[in-house]
Amino acid sequence: MKKIIVVGASLAGVRACQNLRREGFEGDLTLVGDEKHLPYDRPPLSKTMLTSDQDPLDLTLVSNSDLSELGLDLILGEQATALNTERSEVTVGGEEIRYDGLIIATGARARKLSKFDDIGGIHTLRTVDDALAIRSGLQSSSSVVIVGAGFIGSEVAAAAKQRGCQVTIVEATEAPLVRGLGVKVGDAYANLLRSNDIDLRLGVSVEDVHGDENVEGVTLTDGAFVSAELLVVGIGAVPNTEWLTTSGLSVDDGIVCDETLNAGVRGIYAIGDVAKAPNRWLGGRIRRTEHWTTATEHAALAAKNLLTPESSNSYNSVPFIWSDQGEDRIQIAGDTIDFDEVAILSASADDQAFIAGYRHGDSLAGVMALNSMRSFVKFRRLIAGNGSWQDAVGLAEELQS
Ligand SMILES: Cc1cc2nc3c(=O)[nH]c(=O)nc-3n(C[C@H](O)[C@H](O)[C@H](O)COP(=O)(O)OP(=O)(O)OC[C@H]3O[C@@H](n4cnc5c(N)ncnc54)[C@H](O)[C@@H]3O)c2cc1C
């Protein structure tokens, strides 16, 4: 293998390049990214970038000197527009670049309320430029409406509150964070948002947005009007796969991979937010996840599998996610999506610090901790060791005593 191209110059792409070199690849390595900035980390965009005057350069994932040590041909500000798997070529800036190995790490973009594109003051949050625009909006606005009570929406709400804004969250489902954590934990989390003086409107969505040069407010599907000078839309992300339309790769809400992250063609792997791949730890269930840890783990595995396909390994990892909502920290390990029962194992849901356990059969499938970092470590270890539900209940009793 003489030449490898990595498309997508963010977390997964950069980590893939680092891992390829670490695994001993000495050939030509090209990293292509359509953003102009040096690769940067996204989690701070909805946290410290909004709550402070943090310099975007602090988020850079890899320093200039580390980049030059990697010996990359780094192409920034250019999009890969097509992939020809028969000729092993990626089109970048109108030019075809040949590869022997390809890693696709094109991630996802924020889903928009496209009906209202013409109105100013409506933002999504995916890039550093989005974060700077929202930060500037927060500095000059007294009221903010956030559409979507997922992780990013809740984090932006916490930041807006910290900046002294009046904050309303509009969420179409019955509870915040419901898609990732279920209704019971979502309800408990709703209490926390409300106690932070956030106006939470559940079971409604945005019917209309008012304003012209700048947003003035929204009408909800229940007829209520909420005034707002800033509207932040956090309704999920769409994988960046359009450039693969003619490639023949299987795409279905992400690039469909096998458990080695191979995208169905020899020498082509997909990683990070764009990859829809089985995780052996989840019993082989296929998921596209949008989490930092998955992107870094995928990068390490795909680099190894691409270089030594004859001894390929499967993706096999206990999922892990964190989210900082102002002063509050959520941590999640294991499977909190497919479960038979969820129970508050430790503390009370009203205490704004609790551990929720997710039971699947007799096993502890997953755990979610709110403001309980030390206990979380113990439950996470239990999950990694295939602990039973009884073990989890026992651990909770031990921690309470
Ligand atoms: C605001 C925010 C907060 C987050 N907070 C957390 C958190 O607290 N905890 C957590 O676990 N995860 C968090 N995440 C998720 C985490 O950041 C992502 O999982 C991670 O960024 C995925 O990395 P990636 O490289 O796969 O994709 P991305 O980061 O999306 O990068 C893909 C890159 O490829 C580029 N690209 C796309 N198409 C092309 C093309 N055709 N040609 C060239 N380049 C292309 C994109 O512009 C982008 O630069 C957060 C994400 C966001 C947006």
The ligand as an SDF file (V2000), in Angstrom:
LIG
                    3D

 53 58  0  0  0  0  0  0  0  0999 V2000
  -21.5200   21.2030   19.2760 C   0  0  0  0  0  0  0  0  0  0  0  0
  -21.1140   19.7760   19.4760 C   0  0  0  0  0  0  0  0  0  0  0  0
  -20.8830   19.2930   20.7620 C   0  0  0  0  0  0  0  0  0  0  0  0
  -20.5170   17.9640   20.9670 C   0  0  0  0  0  0  0  0  0  0  0  0
  -20.3220   17.5160   22.2410 N   0  0  0  0  0  0  0  0  0  0  0  0
  -20.0180   16.2290   22.4400 C   0  0  0  0  0  0  0  0  0  0  0  0
  -19.8490   15.7220   23.7570 C   0  0  0  0  0  0  0  0  0  0  0  0
  -19.9730   16.4540   24.7480 O   0  0  0  0  0  0  0  0  0  0  0  0
  -19.5470   14.3990   23.9190 N   0  0  0  0  0  0  0  0  0  0  0  0
  -19.4020   13.5580   22.8500 C   0  0  0  0  0  0  0  0  0  0  0  0
  -19.1610   12.3610   23.0440 O   0  0  0  0  0  0  0  0  0  0  0  0
  -19.5440   14.0120   21.5820 N   0  0  0  0  0  0  0  0  0  0  0  0
  -19.8550   15.3220   21.3580 C   0  0  0  0  0  0  0  0  0  0  0  0
  -20.0200   15.7860   20.0740 N   0  0  0  0  0  0  0  0  0  0  0  0
  -19.8660   14.8380   18.9510 C   0  0  0  0  0  0  0  0  0  0  0  0
  -18.4410   14.7590   18.4320 C   0  0  0  0  0  0  0  0  0  0  0  0
  -17.8870   16.0260   18.2960 O   0  0  0  0  0  0  0  0  0  0  0  0
  -18.4930   14.0340   17.1050 C   0  0  0  0  0  0  0  0  0  0  0  0
  -18.8570   12.7080   17.3760 O   0  0  0  0  0  0  0  0  0  0  0  0
  -17.1550   14.0760   16.3700 C   0  0  0  0  0  0  0  0  0  0  0  0
  -16.8690   15.3800   15.9820 O   0  0  0  0  0  0  0  0  0  0  0  0
  -17.2130   13.1730   15.1480 C   0  0  0  0  0  0  0  0  0  0  0  0
  -16.0410   13.3290   14.4300 O   0  0  0  0  0  0  0  0  0  0  0  0
  -15.9720   12.9970   12.8590 P   0  0  0  0  0  0  0  0  0  0  0  0
  -14.5810   13.3260   12.4820 O   0  0  0  0  0  0  0  0  0  0  0  0
  -16.5320   11.6580   12.6080 O   0  0  0  0  0  0  0  0  0  0  0  0
  -16.9940   14.0020   12.1490 O   0  0  0  0  0  0  0  0  0  0  0  0
  -17.0190   15.5850   12.0650 P   0  0  0  0  0  0  0  0  0  0  0  0
  -16.4980   16.1680   13.3370 O   0  0  0  0  0  0  0  0  0  0  0  0
  -18.3930   15.9380   11.6130 O   0  0  0  0  0  0  0  0  0  0  0  0
  -15.9840   15.9440   10.9100 O   0  0  0  0  0  0  0  0  0  0  0  0
  -16.1930   15.6420    9.5710 C   0  0  0  0  0  0  0  0  0  0  0  0
  -15.3690   16.6070    8.7550 C   0  0  0  0  0  0  0  0  0  0  0  0
  -15.4350   16.2430    7.3800 O   0  0  0  0  0  0  0  0  0  0  0  0
  -15.7210   17.3990    6.5940 C   0  0  0  0  0  0  0  0  0  0  0  0
  -16.3700   16.9830    5.3440 N   0  0  0  0  0  0  0  0  0  0  0  0
  -17.6530   16.6220    5.1470 C   0  0  0  0  0  0  0  0  0  0  0  0
  -17.8650   16.2810    3.8490 N   0  0  0  0  0  0  0  0  0  0  0  0
  -16.6730   16.4300    3.2270 C   0  0  0  0  0  0  0  0  0  0  0  0
  -16.2520   16.2280    1.8980 C   0  0  0  0  0  0  0  0  0  0  0  0
  -17.0770   15.7670    0.9550 N   0  0  0  0  0  0  0  0  0  0  0  0
  -14.9620   16.5010    1.5780 N   0  0  0  0  0  0  0  0  0  0  0  0
  -14.0870   16.9560    2.5320 C   0  0  0  0  0  0  0  0  0  0  0  0
  -14.4620   17.1630    3.8150 N   0  0  0  0  0  0  0  0  0  0  0  0
  -15.7210   16.8900    4.1600 C   0  0  0  0  0  0  0  0  0  0  0  0
  -16.6220   18.2000    7.5190 C   0  0  0  0  0  0  0  0  0  0  0  0
  -16.7390   19.5650    7.1200 O   0  0  0  0  0  0  0  0  0  0  0  0
  -15.8830   18.0430    8.8360 C   0  0  0  0  0  0  0  0  0  0  0  0
  -14.8320   18.9440    8.9380 O   0  0  0  0  0  0  0  0  0  0  0  0
  -20.3760   17.1060   19.8480 C   0  0  0  0  0  0  0  0  0  0  0  0
  -20.6100   17.5920   18.5440 C   0  0  0  0  0  0  0  0  0  0  0  0
  -20.9670   18.9100   18.3540 C   0  0  0  0  0  0  0  0  0  0  0  0
  -21.2340   19.4200   16.9630 C   0  0  0  0  0  0  0  0  0  0  0  0
  1  2  1  0
  2  3  1  0
  2 52  2  0
  3  4  2  0
  4  5  1  0
  4 50  1  0
  5  6  2  0
  6  7  1  0
  6 13  1  0
  7  8  2  0
  7  9  1  0
  9 10  1  0
 10 11  2  0
 10 12  1  0
 12 13  2  0
 13 14  1  0
 14 15  1  0
 14 50  1  0
 15 16  1  0
 16 17  1  0
 16 18  1  0
 18 19  1  0
 18 20  1  0
 20 21  1  0
 20 22  1  0
 22 23  1  0
 23 24  1  0
 24 25  2  0
 24 26  1  0
 24 27  1  0
 27 28  1  0
 28 29  2  0
 28 30  1  0
 28 31  1  0
 31 32  1  0
 32 33  1  0
 33 34  1  0
 33 48  1  0
 34 35  1  0
 35 36  1  0
 35 46  1  0
 36 37  1  0
 36 45  1  0
 37 38  2  0
 38 39  1  0
 39 40  1  0
 39 45  2  0
 40 41  1  0
 40 42  2  0
 42 43  1  0
 43 44  2  0
 44 45  1  0
 46 47  1  0
 46 48  1  0
 48 49  1  0
 50 51  2  0
 51 52  1  0
 52 53  1  0
M  END
$$$$
